[in-house]
Amino acid sequence: MRIWRLAVLVAVLSGLLGLHSPSPAMADPSPAELRKLTKQAARLNELYRGQIQSLEEIRVQAKKATDTSGDLEAQLKAAQAEVSRIAQTSYMFGPLDGVRLLTPNADPYAMLGGAANLTFMANERAQRVESIKKLIDKHNDAKANASEKIEKMRKEIKALQNKKDEIQKLLQKYGFQQPGGAEGLTPRMINVRAEIMANFPMKYGVGCLRPGDPGEHGKGRACDFMMSSGGRMATGSDAANGDALAAWLIKNGPRLGVMYIIWKQRYYDIRSGGGWDPMSDRGGVTANHYDHVHVSVF
């Protein structure tokens, strides 16, 4: 009896959701795989002497996509109880029986009241089912997007690993410098900063060493050249000054030992081939580098 009732519920649910036959299960994006790839990326960053911007960009995209997929999966699980309730309601109440309204022994007021309740439940049911359909579609799209980003990260890691000899030659060309002095910057970063200050007005200042920072700022190999007072998007002549500085750094980078530049939510990384590439939204003007030009050196 229970098996028969379960079969009825499944049939009702399939009808509610408009499902004709089960589709093949989509492979779930793996947070464990993303953690594994993130560790591989960290080793490459260490080997290539600093955060590789193309790899970091894909990692951010993959993390966001995986988090979105996980959030939607949680919502879908929460909706399972609602789906079960909808199926149960459909099974127990079924469609409105108009014939009973014409039965001589029927109380017309009671029947009309019941009809109103059933109509309300049917409308509610339709709305809930439609929302669940949309949630299923969003979840499937999110899973596909997350899996795609994880695969893209895997391919980027492999491509960079294959460039190991080329990158090592580049690193040997510039040598390795340790930070020193009161400022805690490498001689190369001090030299790059001095040339920039000699060629460009810096009315908003420059920020370099950040003790404890895991990136280049903490290693004395990066500076931020402010194009606004901070937290405010550079405009007019300030934005033009940032554009000119970025162009100058690209032109003079090979001579100075510039590793990568970030400006206006774009990055230019010589280790991954150069050229401007877009960055994902990091959540604010400063995080997206609209108020400063970031420069990292070898």
Rosetta blueprint (number, residue, H / E / L):
1 M L
2 R H
3 I H
4 W H
5 R H
6 L H
7 A H
8 V H
9 L H
10 V H
11 A H
12 V H
13 L H
14 S H
15 G H
16 L H
17 L H
18 G L
19 L L
20 H L
21 S L
22 P L
23 S L
24 P L
25 A L
26 M L
27 A L
28 D L
29 P L
30 S L
31 P H
32 A H
33 E H
34 L H
35 R H
36 K H
37 L H
38 T H
39 K H
40 Q H
41 A H
42 A H
43 R H
44 L H
45 N H
46 E H
47 L H
48 Y L
49 R L
50 G L
51 Q L
52 I L
53 Q H
54 S H
55 L H
56 E H
57 E H
58 I H
59 R H
60 V H
61 Q H
62 A H
63 K H
64 K H
65 A H
66 T H
67 D H
68 T H
69 S H
70 G H
71 D H
72 L H
73 E H
74 A H
75 Q H
76 L H
77 K H
78 A H
79 A H
80 Q H
81 A H
82 E H
83 V H
84 S H
85 R H
86 I H
87 A H
88 Q H
89 T H
90 S H
91 Y H
92 M H
93 F H
94 G L
95 P L
96 L L
97 D L
98 G H
99 V H
100 R H
101 L H
102 L H
103 T L
104 P L
105 N L
106 A L
107 D L
108 P H
109 Y H
110 A H
111 M H
112 L H
113 G H
114 G H
115 A H
116 A H
117 N H
118 L H
119 T H
120 F H
121 M H
122 A H
123 N H
124 E H
125 R H
126 A H
127 Q H
128 R H
129 V H
130 E H
131 S H
132 I H
133 K H
134 K H
135 L H
136 I H
137 D H
138 K H
139 H H
140 N H
141 D H
142 A H
143 K H
144 A H
145 N H
146 A H
147 S H
148 E H
149 K H
150 I H
151 E H
152 K H
153 M H
154 R H
155 K H
156 E H
157 I H
158 K H
159 A H
160 L H
161 Q H
162 N H
163 K L
164 K H
165 D H
166 E H
167 I H
168 Q H
169 K H
170 L H
171 L H
172 Q H
173 K H
174 Y H
175 G L
176 F L
177 Q L
178 Q L
179 P L
180 G E
181 G L
182 A L
183 E L
184 G L
185 L E
186 T L
187 P H
188 R H
189 M H
190 I H
191 N H
192 V H
193 R H
194 A H
195 E H
196 I H
197 M H
198 A H
199 N H
200 F L
201 P L
202 M L
203 K L
204 Y L
205 G L
206 V E
207 G E
208 C L
209 L L
210 R L
211 P L
212 G L
213 D L
214 P L
215 G L
216 E L
217 H L
218 G L
219 K L
220 G L
221 R L
222 A E
223 C E
224 D E
225 F E
226 M E
227 M L
228 S L
229 S L
230 G L
231 G L
232 R L
233 M L
234 A L
235 T L
236 G H
237 S H
238 D H
239 A H
240 A H
241 N H
242 G H
243 D H
244 A H
245 L H
246 A H
247 A H
248 W H
249 L H
250 I H
251 K H
252 N H
253 G H
254 P H
255 R H
256 L H
257 G L
258 V E
259 M E
260 Y E
261 I E
262 I E
263 W L
264 K L
265 Q L
266 R E
267 Y E
268 Y E
269 D E
270 I H
271 R H
272 S H
273 G L
274 G L
275 G L
276 W E
277 D E
278 P E
279 M L
280 S L
281 D L
282 R L
283 G L
284 G L
285 V L
286 T L
287 A L
288 N L
289 H L
290 Y L
291 D L
292 H E
293 V E
294 H E
295 V E
296 S E
297 V E
298 F L
